[in-house]
Amino acid sequence: MSARKAAHIPNSKPVTLVGRESRLSLSHDEVVFHRGGIEFRCEKPYAAWTELTLTLESPIDHRRMHCNGVVISCTGNKHTGYHVSMVFTSLSRHGMEVMQSIAAQSL
C-alpha cells in the first residue's frame, strides 16, 4: 500500500470522522491518505473494528464524499495521543477519483 500526505488544499473543508459516540474533525494536513484508507492522530482511542463514517470534500468539484471504514489499528496513549489506521469498506467510483486526485496533488 502506498501512502501520500495530502498537500494543502485551499478553501477545503476538514475531514470529518463520525462514530456512534464521537465526531472528529481533522484538517487535510493532519491526515495521511492511502489508496485504501487513511491514517490520523487523535486524542481519543478507537477500538479495532470500530466502524466510522468519513466525510471529505472533493478538491475537484467540491462535492462532499461520504464513505465507511473500519479502524484496523490504534496505538499510543493518553499522554502522546493515538495513531489510528482506518481502511475503507466501500468506496464509490467518485470516491476513488477523489482519493486519486488528493494523492496526485501531493506530488
JOVENKA-V911393 format. One record per run of one state. SS is the DSSP state (a for helix, b for strand, c for the rest). FROM is the first residue (numbers start at 0). LEN is the number of residues. Records with the same first field share a line. If there is no record, write none. Layout:
SS: FROM-LEN  FROM-LEN
//
This chain:
c: 0-2  5-9  18-4  26-1  34-2  42-8  57-6  77-3  90-2  105-2
b: 2-3  14-4  22-4  30-4  36-6  50-7  63-14  80-10
a: 27-3  92-13
//
